């Protein structure tokens, strides 16, 4: 069973502030309680106002900053099944296009609307970011040289009120997983705010993943 290193997550969240922002794009959809999309958005992250950026950074940060290996767990794709291939391919393509393909996003929103269990309207938020991972010396001090550029997506699903104001994320994920300070494309870190009553449909009907 894969374990997430808390220090890796903290390293990422340090780049999720107004001054050290790692995100370049945000996209999402508002979905009603019956699973129908009410509206979508897709824009450059820096085009948001400072207040909007702060609000959305808090939503994105909730996923990696959650309780590691309790609320946030590592999963992998099943070795067989077309759903696994389709889901993974969609996320890989969304990462590669930096969330600029609305048709791919619409496919994900449709799957979420069909499967996600909610008592009220909710929003699906996607963030695209990249982090220039610095090398570390043997004493764990950062060196100037870059080891790799970690390109990733964060998805957060939040309840919303009638004015589309989001509440705290109920669940979400980070893809690909950030493992040993590097990208792990066949793994995904999945967040459940209430680990005792998780949204299992996110795992079984949307992502089609399993614990390693």
C-alpha positions, 0 to 999 in steps of 0.5 A: 500500500503506497504511503504519501510523504507529508514533507512532499505535500508541504513542499508543494503547498508552500508554492500555493500562496499569492506571492509564490503561486504555482498555478497558471489556469483554473477551470470548473463547472457548477452542477445542480443536485440532479447532476446537470451542468449549470455553467462552466468557466475556464481562465488564466489564474492570474486574471483573477482578482487578488481576493479571488486568487486567495479564495481559489488557492485555499480550495486547491491547497485543501487537497495536498494540505489535508491529513496525509494517509488519512484524508489524503491517500495514494491510489493506482489504476486497475490493471484492466478495464476500459474505464481505467484507460479512459479516465487516466487518458483524460487526466493525462490529456488535461494535464498536457493541454494545461486545461485548455481543452473544454471538450475534455473537461466537459467529458469529466463534468458529465461523468461527475454529474452522473456519478457524484452523490450530493444533496445539493448543488456543487462545483468541480474545480480544476487547477493546473500547476507546475513546480520546478523541483530543486535538487537537494543536497545530502543535508536536505538543503535546496540547491539551485539546479532543477531536478524536473518540472512537476506538472500537475492537476488538482481537482476539488469538489465543493458544495455551493450555495445559490450564488455559486459561493463554494464551501469547503471541498468534500473530496478531490484529487491530485494527478499525477501523484507527487512521490519521492519529489517526482511525478508518478503518472500511474498513481493519484492522490485522492482526498476525502474530507470525511474519511469515515464517510467518504465519497466512494463513488469518486473512487469506483465510478469516476476515477476507477482506482484502487489502493496499491 
